[in-house]
Amino acid sequence: MDTLTLFGLFAVSMMLVTYTLENRSPWMVFLFAIACALGSSYGFLQGAWPFGVVEAIWAVIALKRWLDRRG
């Protein structure tokens, strides 16, 4: 496995864990947004720009959800 693949595995794993724990704390929603941004970066770095775009959109949605939950 190369470094880029490990980075992608980390990003997607972080997305899975933080999404699962979102109900525990608004900070998990924030961490999910960060994980989505990392996933987006991975998509663009890998050359899968549609994946990068979708993950960037998810990051924005999660960030808005975090701001709403902090309320």
PDB file of N, CA, C and O in Angstrom:
ATOM      1  N   MET A   1       0.843  -1.187   0.000  1.00  0.00           N
ATOM      2  CA  MET A   1       0.000   0.000   0.000  1.00  0.00           C
ATOM      3  C   MET A   1       0.884   1.246   0.000  1.00  0.00           C
ATOM      4  O   MET A   1       1.857   1.333   0.750  1.00  0.00           O
ATOM      5  N   ASP A   2       0.539   2.182  -0.832  1.00  0.00           N
ATOM      6  CA  ASP A   2       1.300   3.423  -0.852  1.00  0.00           C
ATOM      7  C   ASP A   2       0.694   4.438   0.126  1.00  0.00           C
ATOM      8  O   ASP A   2      -0.351   4.192   0.729  1.00  0.00           O
ATOM      9  N   THR A   3       1.361   5.562   0.265  1.00  0.00           N
ATOM     10  CA  THR A   3       0.954   6.585   1.224  1.00  0.00           C
ATOM     11  C   THR A   3      -0.419   7.159   0.899  1.00  0.00           C
ATOM     12  O   THR A   3      -1.216   7.406   1.804  1.00  0.00           O
ATOM     13  N   LEU A   4      -0.700   7.372  -0.373  1.00  0.00           N
ATOM     14  CA  LEU A   4      -1.991   7.934  -0.762  1.00  0.00           C
ATOM     15  C   LEU A   4      -3.128   6.981  -0.400  1.00  0.00           C
ATOM     16  O   LEU A   4      -4.177   7.423   0.068  1.00  0.00           O
ATOM     17  N   THR A   5      -2.933   5.699  -0.607  1.00  0.00           N
ATOM     18  CA  THR A   5      -3.952   4.715  -0.261  1.00  0.00           C
ATOM     19  C   THR A   5      -4.177   4.677   1.250  1.00  0.00           C
ATOM     20  O   THR A   5      -5.317   4.583   1.706  1.00  0.00           O
ATOM     21  N   LEU A   6      -3.101   4.749   2.024  1.00  0.00           N
ATOM     22  CA  LEU A   6      -3.236   4.787   3.487  1.00  0.00           C
ATOM     23  C   LEU A   6      -3.982   6.037   3.941  1.00  0.00           C
ATOM     24  O   LEU A   6      -4.799   5.982   4.861  1.00  0.00           O
ATOM     25  N   PHE A   7      -3.696   7.159   3.293  1.00  0.00           N
ATOM     26  CA  PHE A   7      -4.399   8.397   3.607  1.00  0.00           C
ATOM     27  C   PHE A   7      -5.897   8.250   3.327  1.00  0.00           C
ATOM     28  O   PHE A   7      -6.727   8.661   4.137  1.00  0.00           O
ATOM     29  N   GLY A   8      -6.232   7.667   2.189  1.00  0.00           N
ATOM     30  CA  GLY A   8      -7.634   7.441   1.840  1.00  0.00           C
ATOM     31  C   GLY A   8      -8.310   6.500   2.812  1.00  0.00           C
ATOM     32  O   GLY A   8      -9.452   6.738   3.206  1.00  0.00           O
ATOM     33  N   LEU A   9      -7.631   5.440   3.208  1.00  0.00           N
ATOM     34  CA  LEU A   9      -8.174   4.507   4.190  1.00  0.00           C
ATOM     35  C   LEU A   9      -8.429   5.207   5.515  1.00  0.00           C
ATOM     36  O   LEU A   9      -9.469   4.998   6.140  1.00  0.00           O
ATOM     37  N   PHE A  10      -7.487   6.037   5.946  1.00  0.00           N
ATOM     38  CA  PHE A  10      -7.667   6.797   7.185  1.00  0.00           C
ATOM     39  C   PHE A  10      -8.873   7.729   7.086  1.00  0.00           C
ATOM     40  O   PHE A  10      -9.696   7.779   8.000  1.00  0.00           O
ATOM     41  N   ALA A  11      -8.980   8.462   5.987  1.00  0.00           N
ATOM     42  CA  ALA A  11     -10.072   9.431   5.826  1.00  0.00           C
ATOM     43  C   ALA A  11     -11.430   8.747   5.843  1.00  0.00           C
ATOM     44  O   ALA A  11     -12.344   9.193   6.537  1.00  0.00           O
ATOM     45  N   VAL A  12     -11.566   7.674   5.089  1.00  0.00           N
ATOM     46  CA  VAL A  12     -12.847   6.982   5.008  1.00  0.00           C
ATOM     47  C   VAL A  12     -13.179   6.290   6.336  1.00  0.00           C
ATOM     48  O   VAL A  12     -14.342   6.253   6.739  1.00  0.00           O
ATOM     49  N   SER A  13     -12.171   5.747   7.012  1.00  0.00           N
ATOM     50  CA  SER A  13     -12.397   5.129   8.326  1.00  0.00           C
ATOM     51  C   SER A  13     -12.844   6.170   9.347  1.00  0.00           C
ATOM     52  O   SER A  13     -13.738   5.925  10.157  1.00  0.00           O
ATOM     53  N   MET A  14     -12.198   7.343   9.290  1.00  0.00           N
ATOM     54  CA  MET A  14     -12.580   8.430  10.191  1.00  0.00           C
ATOM     55  C   MET A  14     -14.013   8.885   9.911  1.00  0.00           C
ATOM     56  O   MET A  14     -14.755   9.210  10.837  1.00  0.00           O
ATOM     57  N   MET A  15     -14.398   8.907   8.637  1.00  0.00           N
ATOM     58  CA  MET A  15     -15.778   9.264   8.291  1.00  0.00           C
ATOM     59  C   MET A  15     -16.754   8.270   8.904  1.00  0.00           C
ATOM     60  O   MET A  15     -17.771   8.665   9.474  1.00  0.00           O
ATOM     61  N   LEU A  16     -16.452   6.994   8.790  1.00  0.00           N
ATOM     62  CA  LEU A  16     -17.331   5.955   9.300  1.00  0.00           C
ATOM     63  C   LEU A  16     -17.488   6.056  10.817  1.00  0.00           C
ATOM     64  O   LEU A  16     -18.604   6.002  11.336  1.00  0.00           O
ATOM     65  N   VAL A  17     -16.383   6.201  11.514  1.00  0.00           N
ATOM     66  CA  VAL A  17     -16.423   6.261  12.982  1.00  0.00           C
ATOM     67  C   VAL A  17     -17.150   7.510  13.467  1.00  0.00           C
ATOM     68  O   VAL A  17     -18.007   7.425  14.346  1.00  0.00           O
ATOM     69  N   THR A  18     -16.820   8.655  12.908  1.00  0.00           N
ATOM     70  CA  THR A  18     -17.438   9.893  13.386  1.00  0.00           C
ATOM     71  C   THR A  18     -18.916   9.959  13.011  1.00  0.00           C
ATOM     72  O   THR A  18     -19.717  10.508  13.768  1.00  0.00           O
ATOM     73  N   TYR A  19     -19.290   9.411  11.857  1.00  0.00           N
ATOM     74  CA  TYR A  19     -20.707   9.384  11.482  1.00  0.00           C
ATOM     75  C   TYR A  19     -21.491   8.512  12.459  1.00  0.00           C
ATOM     76  O   TYR A  19     -22.608   8.853  12.847  1.00  0.00           O
ATOM     77  N   THR A  20     -20.905   7.400  12.848  1.00  0.00           N
ATOM     78  CA  THR A  20     -21.549   6.503  13.800  1.00  0.00           C
ATOM     79  C   THR A  20     -21.738   7.160  15.162  1.00  0.00           C
ATOM     80  O   THR A  20     -22.722   6.887  15.848  1.00  0.00           O
ATOM     81  N   LEU A  21     -20.813   8.016  15.555  1.00  0.00           N
ATOM     82  CA  LEU A  21     -20.849   8.641  16.886  1.00  0.00           C
ATOM     83  C   LEU A  21     -21.454  10.045  16.896  1.00  0.00           C
ATOM     84  O   LEU A  21     -21.362  10.743  17.906  1.00  0.00           O
ATOM     85  N   GLU A  22     -22.067  10.469  15.798  1.00  0.00           N
ATOM     86  CA  GLU A  22     -22.594  11.838  15.697  1.00  0.00           C
ATOM     87  C   GLU A  22     -23.584  12.195  16.802  1.00  0.00           C
ATOM     88  O   GLU A  22     -23.607  13.344  17.243  1.00  0.00           O
ATOM     89  N   ASN A  23     -24.394  11.256  17.259  1.00  0.00           N
ATOM     90  CA  ASN A  23     -25.405  11.559  18.272  1.00  0.00           C
ATOM     91  C   ASN A  23     -24.815  11.801  19.651  1.00  0.00           C
ATOM     92  O   ASN A  23     -25.512  12.300  20.535  1.00  0.00           O
ATOM     93  N   ARG A  24     -23.577  11.469  19.851  1.00  0.00           N
ATOM     94  CA  ARG A  24     -22.952  11.635  21.167  1.00  0.00           C
ATOM     95  C   ARG A  24     -22.517  13.066  21.461  1.00  0.00           C
ATOM     96  O   ARG A  24     -22.527  13.505  22.611  1.00  0.00           O
ATOM     97  N   SER A  25     -22.139  13.785  20.416  1.00  0.00           N
ATOM     98  CA  SER A  25     -21.625  15.138  20.638  1.00  0.00           C
ATOM     99  C   SER A  25     -21.638  15.916  19.327  1.00  0.00           C
ATOM    100  O   SER A  25     -21.397  15.350  18.261  1.00  0.00           O
ATOM    101  N   PRO A  26     -21.920  17.211  19.407  1.00  0.00           N
ATOM    102  CA  PRO A  26     -21.804  18.031  18.195  1.00  0.00           C
ATOM    103  C   PRO A  26     -20.383  18.018  17.629  1.00  0.00           C
ATOM    104  O   PRO A  26     -20.191  18.238  16.433  1.00  0.00           O
ATOM    105  N   TRP A  27     -19.397  17.765  18.473  1.00  0.00           N
ATOM    106  CA  TRP A  27     -18.015  17.741  18.004  1.00  0.00           C
ATOM    107  C   TRP A  27     -17.756  16.568  17.070  1.00  0.00           C
ATOM    108  O   TRP A  27     -16.862  16.628  16.226  1.00  0.00           O
ATOM    109  N   MET A  28     -18.535  15.501  17.219  1.00  0.00           N
ATOM    110  CA  MET A  28     -18.412  14.384  16.279  1.00  0.00           C
ATOM    111  C   MET A  28     -18.884  14.798  14.884  1.00  0.00           C
ATOM    112  O   MET A  28     -18.356  14.329  13.876  1.00  0.00           O
ATOM    113  N   VAL A  29     -19.879  15.677  14.840  1.00  0.00           N
ATOM    114  CA  VAL A  29     -20.342  16.203  13.544  1.00  0.00           C
ATOM    115  C   VAL A  29     -19.228  17.045  12.922  1.00  0.00           C
ATOM    116  O   VAL A  29     -18.983  16.977  11.718  1.00  0.00           O
ATOM    117  N   PHE A  30     -18.560  17.838  13.758  1.00  0.00           N
ATOM    118  CA  PHE A  30     -17.442  18.650  13.282  1.00  0.00           C
ATOM    119  C   PHE A  30     -16.305  17.754  12.759  1.00  0.00           C
ATOM    120  O   PHE A  30     -15.730  18.016  11.703  1.00  0.00           O
ATOM    121  N   LEU A  31     -15.997  16.702  13.514  1.00  0.00           N
ATOM    122  CA  LEU A  31     -14.957  15.778  13.070  1.00  0.00           C
ATOM    123  C   LEU A  31     -15.367  15.050  11.790  1.00  0.00           C
ATOM    124  O   LEU A  31     -14.524  14.737  10.948  1.00  0.00           O
ATOM    125  N   PHE A  32     -16.669  14.781  11.649  1.00  0.00           N
ATOM    126  CA  PHE A  32     -17.159  14.182  10.410  1.00  0.00           C
ATOM    127  C   PHE A  32     -16.927  15.137   9.240  1.00  0.00           C
ATOM    128  O   PHE A  32     -16.541  14.704   8.155  1.00  0.00           O
ATOM    129  N   ALA A  33     -17.158  16.421   9.452  1.00  0.00           N
ATOM    130  CA  ALA A  33     -16.908  17.415   8.398  1.00  0.00           C
ATOM    131  C   ALA A  33     -15.435  17.422   8.000  1.00  0.00           C
ATOM    132  O   ALA A  33     -15.102  17.499   6.818  1.00  0.00           O
ATOM    133  N   ILE A  34     -14.563  17.343   8.994  1.00  0.00           N
ATOM    134  CA  ILE A  34     -13.126  17.297   8.699  1.00  0.00           C
ATOM    135  C   ILE A  34     -12.786  16.024   7.925  1.00  0.00           C
ATOM    136  O   ILE A  34     -12.018  16.058   6.964  1.00  0.00           O
ATOM    137  N   ALA A  35     -13.367  14.897   8.355  1.00  0.00           N
ATOM    138  CA  ALA A  35     -13.117  13.631   7.666  1.00  0.00           C
ATOM    139  C   ALA A  35     -13.604  13.691   6.219  1.00  0.00           C
ATOM    140  O   ALA A  35     -12.953  13.157   5.321  1.00  0.00           O
ATOM    141  N   CYS A  36     -14.734  14.331   5.995  1.00  0.00           N
ATOM    142  CA  CYS A  36     -15.234  14.487   4.622  1.00  0.00           C
ATOM    143  C   CYS A  36     -14.281  15.344   3.796  1.00  0.00           C
ATOM    144  O   CYS A  36     -14.046  15.056   2.622  1.00  0.00           O
ATOM    145  N   ALA A  37     -13.733  16.392   4.401  1.00  0.00           N
ATOM    146  CA  ALA A  37     -12.764  17.236   3.700  1.00  0.00           C
ATOM    147  C   ALA A  37     -11.511  16.431   3.364  1.00  0.00           C
ATOM    148  O   ALA A  37     -10.946  16.585   2.281  1.00  0.00           O
ATOM    149  N   LEU A  38     -11.076  15.575   4.285  1.00  0.00           N
ATOM    150  CA  LEU A  38      -9.928  14.709   4.003  1.00  0.00           C
ATOM    151  C   LEU A  38     -10.264  13.727   2.874  1.00  0.00           C
ATOM    152  O   LEU A  38      -9.442  13.475   1.993  1.00  0.00           O
ATOM    153  N   GLY A  39     -11.476  13.179   2.913  1.00  0.00           N
ATOM    154  CA  GLY A  39     -11.908  12.282   1.847  1.00  0.00           C
ATOM    155  C   GLY A  39     -11.953  12.992   0.503  1.00  0.00           C
ATOM    156  O   GLY A  39     -11.603  12.418  -0.528  1.00  0.00           O
ATOM    157  N   SER A  40     -12.383  14.235   0.527  1.00  0.00           N
ATOM    158  CA  SER A  40     -12.408  15.035  -0.696  1.00  0.00           C
ATOM    159  C   SER A  40     -10.993  15.237  -1.227  1.00  0.00           C
ATOM    160  O   SER A  40     -10.739  15.095  -2.423  1.00  0.00           O
ATOM    161  N   SER A  41     -10.092  15.566  -0.335  1.00  0.00           N
ATOM    162  CA  SER A  41      -8.689  15.737  -0.736  1.00  0.00           C
ATOM    163  C   SER A  41      -8.152  14.460  -1.360  1.00  0.00           C
ATOM    164  O   SER A  41      -7.472  14.494  -2.386  1.00  0.00           O
ATOM    165  N   TYR A  42      -8.462  13.342  -0.736  1.00  0.00           N
ATOM    166  CA  TYR A  42      -8.022  12.054  -1.274  1.00  0.00           C
ATOM    167  C   TYR A  42      -8.575  11.836  -2.681  1.00  0.00           C
ATOM    168  O   TYR A  42      -7.848  11.411  -3.579  1.00  0.00           O
ATOM    169  N   GLY A  43      -9.850  12.126  -2.865  1.00  0.00           N
ATOM    170  CA  GLY A  43     -10.452  11.947  -4.177  1.00  0.00           C
ATOM    171  C   GLY A  43      -9.755  12.765  -5.250  1.00  0.00           C
ATOM    172  O   GLY A  43      -9.470  12.265  -6.338  1.00  0.00           O
ATOM    173  N   PHE A  44      -9.482  14.030  -4.938  1.00  0.00           N
ATOM    174  CA  PHE A  44      -8.802  14.881  -5.914  1.00  0.00           C
ATOM    175  C   PHE A  44      -7.368  14.419  -6.160  1.00  0.00           C
ATOM    176  O   PHE A  44      -6.902  14.409  -7.299  1.00  0.00           O
ATOM    177  N   LEU A  45      -6.662  14.034  -5.079  1.00  0.00           N
ATOM    178  CA  LEU A  45      -5.281  13.577  -5.235  1.00  0.00           C
ATOM    179  C   LEU A  45      -5.197  12.282  -6.043  1.00  0.00           C
ATOM    180  O   LEU A  45      -4.240  12.066  -6.787  1.00  0.00           O
ATOM    181  N   GLN A  46      -6.188  11.442  -5.893  1.00  0.00           N
ATOM    182  CA  GLN A  46      -6.214  10.172  -6.609  1.00  0.00           C
ATOM    183  C   GLN A  46      -6.614  10.365  -8.074  1.00  0.00           C
ATOM    184  O   GLN A  46      -6.339   9.509  -8.914  1.00  0.00           O
ATOM    185  N   GLY A  47      -7.254  11.477  -8.373  1.00  0.00           N
ATOM    186  CA  GLY A  47      -7.710  11.733  -9.730  1.00  0.00           C
ATOM    187  C   GLY A  47      -9.171  11.394  -9.945  1.00  0.00           C
ATOM    188  O   GLY A  47      -9.670  11.447 -11.069  1.00  0.00           O
ATOM    189  N   ALA A  48      -9.862  11.042  -8.859  1.00  0.00           N
ATOM    190  CA  ALA A  48     -11.294  10.731  -8.936  1.00  0.00           C
ATOM    191  C   ALA A  48     -12.068  11.988  -8.538  1.00  0.00           C
ATOM    192  O   ALA A  48     -12.643  12.063  -7.452  1.00  0.00           O
ATOM    193  N   TRP A  49     -12.070  12.974  -9.441  1.00  0.00           N
ATOM    194  CA  TRP A  49     -12.648  14.268  -9.086  1.00  0.00           C
ATOM    195  C   TRP A  49     -14.131  14.196  -8.741  1.00  0.00           C
ATOM    196  O   TRP A  49     -14.560  14.998  -7.911  1.00  0.00           O
ATOM    197  N   PRO A  50     -14.963  13.301  -9.307  1.00  0.00           N
ATOM    198  CA  PRO A  50     -16.366  13.261  -8.864  1.00  0.00           C
ATOM    199  C   PRO A  50     -16.482  12.900  -7.374  1.00  0.00           C
ATOM    200  O   PRO A  50     -17.307  13.461  -6.653  1.00  0.00           O
ATOM    201  N   PHE A  51     -15.651  11.965  -6.931  1.00  0.00           N
ATOM    202  CA  PHE A  51     -15.614  11.604  -5.512  1.00  0.00           C
ATOM    203  C   PHE A  51     -15.191  12.811  -4.673  1.00  0.00           C
ATOM    204  O   PHE A  51     -15.769  13.079  -3.620  1.00  0.00           O
ATOM    205  N   GLY A  52     -14.179  13.532  -5.148  1.00  0.00           N
ATOM    206  CA  GLY A  52     -13.709  14.720  -4.433  1.00  0.00           C
ATOM    207  C   GLY A  52     -14.779  15.784  -4.316  1.00  0.00           C
ATOM    208  O   GLY A  52     -14.910  16.420  -3.270  1.00  0.00           O
ATOM    209  N   VAL A  53     -15.543  15.986  -5.369  1.00  0.00           N
ATOM    210  CA  VAL A  53     -16.610  16.994  -5.353  1.00  0.00           C
ATOM    211  C   VAL A  53     -17.719  16.592  -4.374  1.00  0.00           C
ATOM    212  O   VAL A  53     -18.176  17.412  -3.578  1.00  0.00           O
ATOM    213  N   VAL A  54     -18.145  15.336  -4.438  1.00  0.00           N
ATOM    214  CA  VAL A  54     -19.222  14.872  -3.554  1.00  0.00           C
ATOM    215  C   VAL A  54     -18.790  14.948  -2.100  1.00  0.00           C
ATOM    216  O   VAL A  54     -19.569  15.376  -1.249  1.00  0.00           O
ATOM    217  N   GLU A  55     -17.579  14.545  -1.801  1.00  0.00           N
ATOM    218  CA  GLU A  55     -17.098  14.619  -0.425  1.00  0.00           C
ATOM    219  C   GLU A  55     -16.973  16.073   0.047  1.00  0.00           C
ATOM    220  O   GLU A  55     -17.213  16.362   1.219  1.00  0.00           O
ATOM    221  N   ALA A  56     -16.607  16.971  -0.840  1.00  0.00           N
ATOM    222  CA  ALA A  56     -16.546  18.392  -0.467  1.00  0.00           C
ATOM    223  C   ALA A  56     -17.934  18.910  -0.125  1.00  0.00           C
ATOM    224  O   ALA A  56     -18.101  19.681   0.820  1.00  0.00           O
ATOM    225  N   ILE A  57     -18.923  18.488  -0.891  1.00  0.00           N
ATOM    226  CA  ILE A  57     -20.303  18.893  -0.594  1.00  0.00           C
ATOM    227  C   ILE A  57     -20.731  18.335   0.757  1.00  0.00           C
ATOM    228  O   ILE A  57     -21.345  19.045   1.553  1.00  0.00           O
ATOM    229  N   TRP A  58     -20.410  17.061   1.025  1.00  0.00           N
ATOM    230  CA  TRP A  58     -20.730  16.476   2.331  1.00  0.00           C
ATOM    231  C   TRP A  58     -20.040  17.239   3.462  1.00  0.00           C
ATOM    232  O   TRP A  58     -20.622  17.413   4.532  1.00  0.00           O
ATOM    233  N   ALA A  59     -18.818  17.690   3.239  1.00  0.00           N
ATOM    234  CA  ALA A  59     -18.100  18.454   4.268  1.00  0.00           C
ATOM    235  C   ALA A  59     -18.838  19.753   4.585  1.00  0.00           C
ATOM    236  O   ALA A  59     -18.968  20.127   5.751  1.00  0.00           O
ATOM    237  N   VAL A  60     -19.319  20.440   3.552  1.00  0.00           N
ATOM    238  CA  VAL A  60     -20.065  21.692   3.762  1.00  0.00           C
ATOM    239  C   VAL A  60     -21.377  21.413   4.501  1.00  0.00           C
ATOM    240  O   VAL A  60     -21.740  22.148   5.420  1.00  0.00           O
ATOM    241  N   ILE A  61     -22.080  20.367   4.107  1.00  0.00           N
ATOM    242  CA  ILE A  61     -23.344  20.009   4.769  1.00  0.00           C
ATOM    243  C   ILE A  61     -23.090  19.673   6.236  1.00  0.00           C
ATOM    244  O   ILE A  61     -23.827  20.123   7.113  1.00  0.00           O
ATOM    245  N   ALA A  62     -22.054  18.887   6.502  1.00  0.00           N
ATOM    246  CA  ALA A  62     -21.745  18.511   7.883  1.00  0.00           C
ATOM    247  C   ALA A  62     -21.338  19.729   8.702  1.00  0.00           C
ATOM    248  O   ALA A  62     -21.703  19.838   9.872  1.00  0.00           O
ATOM    249  N   LEU A  63     -20.593  20.636   8.103  1.00  0.00           N
ATOM    250  CA  LEU A  63     -20.201  21.856   8.820  1.00  0.00           C
ATOM    251  C   LEU A  63     -21.428  22.681   9.169  1.00  0.00           C
ATOM    252  O   LEU A  63     -21.507  23.226  10.270  1.00  0.00           O
ATOM    253  N   LYS A  64     -22.385  22.784   8.259  1.00  0.00           N
ATOM    254  CA  LYS A  64     -23.628  23.510   8.551  1.00  0.00           C
ATOM    255  C   LYS A  64     -24.402  22.810   9.664  1.00  0.00           C
ATOM    256  O   LYS A  64     -24.947  23.465  10.552  1.00  0.00           O
ATOM    257  N   ARG A  65     -24.450  21.480   9.617  1.00  0.00           N
ATOM    258  CA  ARG A  65     -25.142  20.734  10.674  1.00  0.00           C
ATOM    259  C   ARG A  65     -24.477  20.950  12.019  1.00  0.00           C
ATOM    260  O   ARG A  65     -25.158  21.052  13.039  1.00  0.00           O
ATOM    261  N   TRP A  66     -23.147  21.023  12.033  1.00  0.00           N
ATOM    262  CA  TRP A  66     -22.424  21.280  13.281  1.00  0.00           C
ATOM    263  C   TRP A  66     -22.756  22.673  13.815  1.00  0.00           C
ATOM    264  O   TRP A  66     -22.989  22.839  15.013  1.00  0.00           O
ATOM    265  N   LEU A  67     -22.779  23.662  12.942  1.00  0.00           N
ATOM    266  CA  LEU A  67     -23.120  25.024  13.375  1.00  0.00           C
ATOM    267  C   LEU A  67     -24.537  25.085  13.926  1.00  0.00           C
ATOM    268  O   LEU A  67     -24.784  25.769  14.920  1.00  0.00           O
ATOM    269  N   ASP A  68     -25.471  24.381  13.295  1.00  0.00           N
ATOM    270  CA  ASP A  68     -26.856  24.348  13.764  1.00  0.00           C
ATOM    271  C   ASP A  68     -26.972  23.648  15.119  1.00  0.00           C
ATOM    272  O   ASP A  68     -27.729  24.096  15.981  1.00  0.00           O
ATOM    273  N   ARG A  69     -26.244  22.573  15.311  1.00  0.00           N
ATOM    274  CA  ARG A  69     -26.317  21.820  16.571  1.00  0.00           C
ATOM    275  C   ARG A  69     -25.669  22.545  17.725  1.00  0.00           C
ATOM    276  O   ARG A  69     -26.065  22.353  18.874  1.00  0.00           O
ATOM    277  N   ARG A  70     -24.674  23.381  17.444  1.00  0.00           N
ATOM    278  CA  ARG A  70     -24.030  24.162  18.510  1.00  0.00           C
ATOM    279  C   ARG A  70     -24.985  25.183  19.077  1.00  0.00           C
ATOM    280  O   ARG A  70     -24.934  25.520  20.259  1.00  0.00           O
ATOM    281  N   GLY A  71     -25.867  25.677  18.205  1.00  0.00           N
ATOM    282  CA  GLY A  71     -26.873  26.629  18.411  1.00  0.00           C
ATOM    283  C   GLY A  71     -27.057  27.364  19.604  1.00  0.00           C
ATOM    284  O   GLY A  71     -27.973  28.182  19.690  1.00  0.00           O
TER     285      GLY A  71
END
